Protein backbone atom coordinates (compact mmCIF):
# COMPACT_ATOMS: atom_id res chain seq x y z
CA UNK A 1 0.00 0.00 0.00
CA UNK A 2 3.05 2.28 0.22
CA UNK A 3 2.90 2.95 -3.54
CA UNK A 4 -0.80 3.84 -3.28
CA UNK A 5 0.03 6.36 -0.55
CA UNK A 6 2.75 7.92 -2.72
CA UNK A 7 0.37 8.15 -5.68
CA UNK A 8 -2.30 9.78 -3.52
CA UNK A 9 0.21 12.34 -2.19
CA UNK A 10 1.46 13.12 -5.73
CA UNK A 11 -2.07 13.62 -7.08
CA UNK A 12 -3.12 15.87 -4.19
CA UNK A 13 0.04 17.96 -4.38
CA UNK A 14 0.10 18.31 -8.18
CA UNK A 15 -3.59 19.21 -8.28
CA UNK A 16 -3.11 22.02 -5.76
CA UNK A 17 0.18 23.22 -7.29
CA UNK A 18 -1.16 23.09 -10.85
CA UNK A 19 -4.32 24.98 -9.84
CA UNK A 20 -2.48 27.81 -8.10
CA UNK A 21 0.19 28.02 -10.82
CA UNK A 22 -2.56 28.55 -13.39
CA UNK A 23 -4.29 31.10 -11.12
CA UNK A 24 -1.20 33.30 -10.96
CA UNK A 25 -0.63 33.04 -14.71
CA UNK A 26 2.07 30.35 -14.79
CA UNK A 27 1.83 27.11 -16.78
CA UNK A 28 0.38 24.39 -14.52
CA UNK A 29 3.37 22.15 -15.31
CA UNK A 30 5.69 24.54 -13.40
CA UNK A 31 3.83 23.85 -10.16
CA UNK A 32 3.86 20.11 -10.84
CA UNK A 33 7.62 20.12 -11.46
CA UNK A 34 8.16 22.06 -8.21
CA UNK A 35 6.14 19.41 -6.34
CA UNK A 36 8.74 16.83 -7.37
CA UNK A 37 11.53 18.99 -5.95
CA UNK A 38 9.62 19.60 -2.70
CA UNK A 39 8.55 16.01 -1.94
CA UNK A 40 11.73 14.45 -3.31
CA UNK A 41 15.28 14.02 -1.95
CA UNK A 42 16.11 17.70 -2.58
CA UNK A 43 13.91 18.98 0.29
CA UNK A 44 11.44 16.82 2.29
CA UNK A 45 12.50 13.39 0.98
CA UNK A 46 8.98 11.97 1.28
CA UNK A 47 9.10 10.24 -2.09
CA UNK A 48 12.07 8.59 -3.78
CA UNK A 49 12.38 7.71 -7.45
CA UNK A 50 11.60 4.01 -7.11
CA UNK A 51 10.29 1.40 -9.56
CA UNK A 52 6.70 2.54 -9.05
CA UNK A 53 7.30 6.20 -9.93
CA UNK A 54 9.55 5.15 -12.80
CA UNK A 55 6.83 2.94 -14.34
CA UNK A 56 4.02 5.49 -13.91
CA UNK A 57 6.30 8.23 -15.21
CA UNK A 58 7.14 6.24 -18.34
CA UNK A 59 3.47 5.55 -19.03
CA UNK A 60 2.69 9.23 -18.38
CA UNK A 61 5.14 10.61 -20.93
CA UNK A 62 4.07 7.97 -23.47
CA UNK A 63 0.40 8.98 -23.08
CA UNK A 64 1.34 12.68 -23.25
CA UNK A 65 3.22 12.27 -26.54
CA UNK A 66 0.58 9.89 -27.93
CA UNK A 67 -2.01 12.62 -27.29
CA UNK A 68 0.27 15.19 -28.92
CA UNK A 69 0.51 12.97 -31.99
CA UNK A 70 -3.27 12.65 -32.19
CA UNK A 71 -3.66 16.44 -32.01
CA UNK A 72 -0.96 17.11 -34.60
CA UNK A 73 -1.77 18.04 -38.18
CA UNK A 74 0.14 15.61 -40.43
CA UNK A 75 0.04 18.05 -43.34
CA UNK A 76 1.57 20.79 -41.17
CA UNK A 77 4.31 18.42 -39.98
CA UNK A 78 5.15 17.59 -43.61
CA UNK A 79 5.01 21.26 -44.61
CA UNK A 80 7.44 22.33 -41.88
CA UNK A 81 9.80 19.34 -42.13
CA UNK A 82 12.68 21.39 -43.59
CA UNK A 83 12.40 24.15 -40.96
CA UNK A 84 12.22 21.43 -38.29
CA UNK A 85 15.49 19.90 -39.48
CA UNK A 86 17.23 23.30 -39.53
CA UNK A 87 15.86 24.17 -36.07
CA UNK A 88 17.08 20.83 -34.69
CA UNK A 89 20.55 21.08 -36.26
CA UNK A 90 21.30 24.61 -35.05
CA UNK A 91 19.66 23.78 -31.71
CA UNK A 92 22.16 20.92 -31.29
CA UNK A 93 25.35 22.52 -32.70
CA UNK A 94 25.29 25.75 -30.67
CA UNK A 95 24.82 24.12 -27.20
CA UNK A 96 27.45 21.44 -27.90
CA UNK A 97 30.13 23.97 -28.90
CA UNK A 98 29.36 26.54 -26.19
CA UNK A 99 28.96 24.12 -23.27
CA UNK A 100 32.06 22.22 -24.40
CA UNK A 101 33.98 25.51 -24.09
CA UNK A 102 32.46 26.25 -20.66
CA UNK A 103 33.40 22.79 -19.36
CA UNK A 104 36.98 23.19 -20.58
CA UNK A 105 37.14 26.57 -18.81
CA UNK A 106 36.33 24.72 -15.54
CA UNK A 107 39.23 22.33 -16.27
CA UNK A 108 37.12 19.28 -17.10
CA UNK A 109 38.63 16.59 -19.29
CA UNK A 110 38.09 17.04 -23.03
CA UNK A 111 35.98 13.89 -23.45
CA UNK A 112 33.81 14.78 -20.48
CA UNK A 113 33.43 18.34 -21.78
CA UNK A 114 32.19 17.06 -25.16
CA UNK A 115 29.75 14.72 -23.45
CA UNK A 116 28.30 17.48 -21.25
CA UNK A 117 27.69 19.43 -24.47
CA UNK A 118 25.86 16.39 -25.88
CA UNK A 119 23.67 16.17 -22.75
CA UNK A 120 22.48 19.76 -23.25
CA UNK A 121 22.01 19.26 -27.00
CA UNK A 122 19.00 17.08 -26.15
CA UNK A 123 15.45 18.44 -26.05
CA UNK A 124 12.55 17.07 -24.02
CA UNK A 125 9.54 18.32 -25.93
CA UNK A 126 7.11 16.64 -23.53
CA UNK A 127 7.23 19.68 -21.20
CA UNK A 128 6.61 22.05 -24.13
CA UNK A 129 3.76 19.81 -25.34
CA UNK A 130 2.03 20.20 -21.97
CA UNK A 131 2.26 23.99 -22.22
CA UNK A 132 1.21 24.05 -25.89
CA UNK A 133 -1.82 21.91 -25.06
CA UNK A 134 -2.67 24.18 -22.12
CA UNK A 135 -2.52 27.22 -24.44
CA UNK A 136 -4.40 25.30 -27.17
CA UNK A 137 -1.75 26.08 -29.82
CA UNK A 138 -0.24 22.63 -30.37
CA UNK A 139 -1.64 22.36 -33.90
CA UNK A 140 -0.27 25.69 -35.17
CA UNK A 141 2.77 26.53 -37.32
CA UNK A 142 5.18 26.92 -34.41
CA UNK A 143 3.78 23.87 -32.61
CA UNK A 144 4.24 21.66 -35.68
CA UNK A 145 7.82 22.89 -36.10
CA UNK A 146 8.65 22.27 -32.43
CA UNK A 147 7.28 18.72 -32.62
CA UNK A 148 9.09 17.95 -35.87
CA UNK A 149 12.36 19.46 -34.61
CA UNK A 150 12.09 17.50 -31.36
CA UNK A 151 11.95 14.20 -33.26
CA UNK A 152 15.00 15.17 -35.36
CA UNK A 153 16.76 16.44 -32.22
CA UNK A 154 16.07 13.13 -30.47
CA UNK A 155 17.57 11.15 -33.37
CA UNK A 156 20.66 13.41 -33.47
CA UNK A 157 21.21 13.11 -29.70
CA UNK A 158 20.86 9.31 -29.84
CA UNK A 159 23.30 9.07 -32.77
CA UNK A 160 25.94 11.21 -31.03
CA UNK A 161 25.44 9.37 -27.74
CA UNK A 162 25.73 5.96 -29.45
CA UNK A 163 28.96 6.98 -31.17
CA UNK A 164 30.51 8.28 -27.94
CA UNK A 165 29.52 5.26 -25.83
CA UNK A 166 30.66 2.78 -28.51
CA UNK A 167 34.00 4.43 -29.27
CA UNK A 168 34.98 6.10 -25.97
CA UNK A 169 32.88 4.77 -23.09
CA UNK A 170 33.78 1.75 -20.96
CA UNK A 171 30.79 -0.01 -22.52
CA UNK A 172 32.64 -0.11 -25.85
CA UNK A 173 33.48 -3.56 -27.09
CA UNK A 174 35.09 -5.10 -30.13
CA UNK A 175 31.65 -5.30 -31.66
CA UNK A 176 30.87 -1.64 -30.95
CA UNK A 177 31.00 -0.47 -34.58
CA UNK A 178 28.82 -3.30 -35.86
CA UNK A 179 26.31 -2.70 -33.05
CA UNK A 180 26.24 0.98 -33.99
CA UNK A 181 25.59 0.15 -37.64
CA UNK A 182 22.84 -2.28 -36.65
CA UNK A 183 21.23 0.38 -34.45
CA UNK A 184 21.28 2.99 -37.24
CA UNK A 185 19.88 0.50 -39.76
CA UNK A 186 17.08 -0.45 -37.35
CA UNK A 187 16.17 3.20 -36.85
CA UNK A 188 16.01 3.85 -40.61
CA UNK A 189 13.75 0.80 -41.04
CA UNK A 190 11.59 2.07 -38.15
CA UNK A 191 10.98 5.44 -39.81
CA UNK A 192 10.20 3.74 -43.12
CA UNK A 193 7.77 1.42 -41.35
CA UNK A 194 5.90 4.42 -39.89
CA UNK A 195 4.49 5.12 -43.38
CA UNK A 196 2.92 1.65 -43.49
CA UNK A 197 1.59 1.99 -39.95
CA UNK A 198 -0.13 5.29 -40.82
CA UNK A 199 -1.36 4.13 -44.24
CA UNK A 200 -2.42 0.55 -43.58
CA UNK A 201 -1.98 -0.87 -40.06
CA UNK A 202 -3.71 1.88 -38.02
CA UNK A 203 -6.88 1.92 -40.20
CA UNK A 204 -7.10 -1.89 -39.97
CA UNK A 205 -6.72 -1.76 -36.19
CA UNK A 206 -9.33 1.03 -35.96
CA UNK A 207 -11.85 -1.10 -37.86
CA UNK A 208 -11.00 -4.09 -35.66
CA UNK A 209 -11.56 -1.99 -32.53
CA UNK A 210 -15.02 -0.96 -33.74
CA UNK A 211 -16.05 -4.61 -34.14
CA UNK A 212 -14.89 -5.76 -30.70
CA UNK A 213 -17.76 -6.69 -28.36
CA UNK A 214 -16.18 -4.96 -25.37
CA UNK A 215 -16.42 -1.38 -24.01
CA UNK A 216 -13.78 0.98 -25.38
CA UNK A 217 -12.62 -1.40 -28.10
CA UNK A 218 -11.05 1.28 -30.36
CA UNK A 219 -9.25 2.87 -27.40
CA UNK A 220 -7.80 -0.46 -26.27
CA UNK A 221 -6.52 -1.20 -29.77
CA UNK A 222 -5.05 2.32 -30.03
CA UNK A 223 -3.27 1.91 -26.67
CA UNK A 224 -1.82 -1.41 -27.84
CA UNK A 225 -0.47 0.31 -30.98
CA UNK A 226 0.93 3.15 -28.86
CA UNK A 227 2.71 0.89 -26.37
CA UNK A 228 3.92 -1.42 -29.13
CA UNK A 229 5.51 1.41 -31.12
CA UNK A 230 6.99 2.92 -27.93
CA UNK A 231 8.49 -0.49 -27.09
CA UNK A 232 9.99 -0.91 -30.57
CA UNK A 233 11.43 2.63 -30.54
CA UNK A 234 13.05 1.97 -27.18
CA UNK A 235 14.45 -1.38 -28.37
CA UNK A 236 16.28 0.28 -31.28
CA UNK A 237 17.80 2.98 -29.01
CA UNK A 238 15.31 5.73 -29.85
CA UNK A 239 13.22 7.33 -27.12
CA UNK A 240 9.93 5.57 -26.43
CA UNK A 241 8.17 8.94 -26.85
CA UNK A 242 9.10 8.96 -30.55
CA UNK A 243 7.20 5.72 -31.06
CA UNK A 244 4.24 6.98 -29.01
CA UNK A 245 4.15 10.27 -30.95
CA UNK A 246 3.99 8.53 -34.34
CA UNK A 247 1.39 6.08 -33.01
CA UNK A 248 -0.72 9.12 -32.14
CA UNK A 249 -0.26 10.50 -35.65
CA UNK A 250 -1.32 7.14 -37.10
CA UNK A 251 -4.50 7.06 -34.98
CA UNK A 252 -5.23 10.70 -35.89
CA UNK A 253 -5.69 9.58 -39.51
CA UNK A 254 -8.43 7.09 -38.61
CA UNK A 255 -12.15 7.40 -37.90
CA UNK A 256 -11.69 6.56 -34.19
CA UNK A 257 -9.47 9.57 -33.44
CA UNK A 258 -12.03 11.57 -31.42
CA UNK A 259 -13.26 8.57 -29.43
CA UNK A 260 -9.69 7.62 -28.48
CA UNK A 261 -8.84 11.23 -27.55
CA UNK A 262 -11.89 11.52 -25.29
CA UNK A 263 -11.01 8.26 -23.52
CA UNK A 264 -7.23 8.42 -23.22
CA UNK A 265 -6.59 12.01 -22.07
CA UNK A 266 -8.64 11.84 -18.82
CA UNK A 267 -6.76 8.68 -17.83
CA UNK A 268 -3.40 10.28 -18.57
CA UNK A 269 -4.02 13.62 -16.87
CA UNK A 270 -5.83 12.10 -13.89
CA UNK A 271 -3.03 9.72 -12.93
CA UNK A 272 0.05 9.05 -15.06
CA UNK A 273 1.10 12.43 -16.47
CA UNK A 274 1.31 14.18 -13.04
CA UNK A 275 3.65 11.41 -11.87
CA UNK A 276 5.85 12.04 -14.92
CA UNK A 277 6.23 15.74 -14.08
CA UNK A 278 6.93 14.96 -10.42
CA UNK A 279 9.52 12.32 -11.36
CA UNK A 280 11.65 14.96 -13.10
CA UNK A 281 11.74 17.02 -9.90
CA UNK A 282 12.63 13.89 -7.89
CA UNK A 283 15.96 13.74 -9.74
CA UNK A 284 17.13 16.99 -8.19
CA UNK A 285 19.51 17.07 -5.24
CA UNK A 286 21.29 19.95 -3.52
CA UNK A 287 24.34 17.83 -2.62
CA UNK A 288 27.43 19.90 -3.33
CA UNK A 289 25.26 22.72 -4.70
CA UNK A 290 27.34 25.54 -3.18
CA UNK A 291 30.64 23.96 -4.26
CA UNK A 292 29.50 23.98 -7.90
CA UNK A 293 27.28 27.06 -7.68
CA UNK A 294 29.07 29.11 -10.36
CA UNK A 295 29.27 26.15 -12.75
CA UNK A 296 25.54 25.41 -12.28
CA UNK A 297 24.54 29.03 -12.86
CA UNK A 298 26.67 29.46 -15.99
CA UNK A 299 25.66 26.04 -17.32
CA UNK A 300 21.95 26.81 -16.84
CA UNK A 301 22.25 30.23 -18.49
CA UNK A 302 24.24 28.94 -21.47
CA UNK A 303 22.04 25.85 -21.88
CA UNK A 304 18.97 28.10 -22.01
CA UNK A 305 20.40 30.80 -24.25
CA UNK A 306 22.15 28.51 -26.76
CA UNK A 307 19.07 26.35 -27.37
CA UNK A 308 16.84 29.43 -27.54
CA UNK A 309 19.14 31.20 -30.01
CA UNK A 310 20.13 28.11 -32.00
CA UNK A 311 16.60 26.79 -32.53
CA UNK A 312 15.23 30.33 -32.92
CA UNK A 313 17.84 31.11 -35.58
CA UNK A 314 16.86 27.96 -37.45
CA UNK A 315 13.25 29.16 -37.49
CA UNK A 316 14.28 32.67 -38.56
CA UNK A 317 16.38 31.30 -41.43
CA UNK A 318 13.25 29.40 -42.48
CA UNK A 319 11.43 32.74 -42.88
CA UNK A 320 9.52 32.63 -39.61
CA UNK A 321 8.68 35.96 -37.96
CA UNK A 322 10.71 37.07 -34.93
CA UNK A 323 7.80 36.21 -32.60
CA UNK A 324 7.34 32.72 -34.10
CA UNK A 325 11.12 32.18 -34.00
CA UNK A 326 11.08 33.06 -30.29
CA UNK A 327 8.24 30.58 -29.72
CA UNK A 328 10.12 27.80 -31.53
CA UNK A 329 13.34 28.56 -29.63
CA UNK A 330 11.50 28.61 -26.29
CA UNK A 331 9.76 25.35 -27.14
CA UNK A 332 13.13 23.60 -27.58
CA UNK A 333 14.77 24.80 -24.32
CA UNK A 334 13.47 22.06 -21.98
CA UNK A 335 15.92 19.19 -21.40
CA UNK A 336 13.75 17.09 -19.07
CA UNK A 337 13.85 13.31 -19.17
CA UNK A 338 15.89 13.08 -22.41
CA UNK A 339 18.90 14.88 -20.89
CA UNK A 340 18.51 12.96 -17.61
CA UNK A 341 18.59 9.64 -19.47
CA UNK A 342 21.65 10.66 -21.53
CA UNK A 343 23.43 11.82 -18.36
CA UNK A 344 22.71 8.49 -16.64
CA UNK A 345 23.94 6.48 -19.64
CA UNK A 346 27.11 8.57 -19.83
CA UNK A 347 27.69 8.22 -16.09
CA UNK A 348 27.45 4.42 -16.34
CA UNK A 349 29.84 4.45 -19.34
CA UNK A 350 32.25 6.66 -17.36
CA UNK A 351 31.95 9.52 -19.84
CA UNK A 352 30.75 11.68 -16.94
CA UNK A 353 32.49 11.82 -13.55
CA UNK A 354 30.69 11.73 -10.21
CA UNK A 355 32.24 15.10 -9.28
CA UNK A 356 29.98 17.10 -11.61
CA UNK A 357 27.05 14.68 -11.95
CA UNK A 358 24.81 16.40 -9.36
CA UNK A 359 25.59 19.83 -10.83
CA UNK A 360 24.57 18.70 -14.31
CA UNK A 361 21.34 17.12 -13.05
CA UNK A 362 20.54 20.38 -11.23
CA UNK A 363 21.13 22.42 -14.41
CA UNK A 364 18.89 20.03 -16.39
CA UNK A 365 16.05 20.50 -13.88
CA UNK A 366 16.49 24.29 -13.88
CA UNK A 367 16.29 24.51 -17.70
CA UNK A 368 13.19 22.32 -17.54
CA UNK A 369 11.60 24.77 -15.09
CA UNK A 370 12.62 27.80 -17.17
CA UNK A 371 11.28 26.40 -20.47
CA UNK A 372 7.51 26.63 -19.70
CA UNK A 373 7.96 30.21 -18.47
CA UNK A 374 9.78 31.21 -21.67
CA UNK A 375 7.15 29.51 -23.85
CA UNK A 376 4.29 31.23 -22.02
CA UNK A 377 6.07 34.58 -22.39
CA UNK A 378 6.71 33.97 -26.10
CA UNK A 379 3.01 33.34 -26.75
CA UNK A 380 1.97 36.35 -24.69
CA UNK A 381 4.08 38.54 -27.01
CA UNK A 382 2.49 36.98 -30.08
CA UNK A 383 -1.00 37.72 -28.78
CA UNK A 384 -0.17 41.42 -28.27
Beta strands, then each sheet from edge to edge (+ up, - down):
end
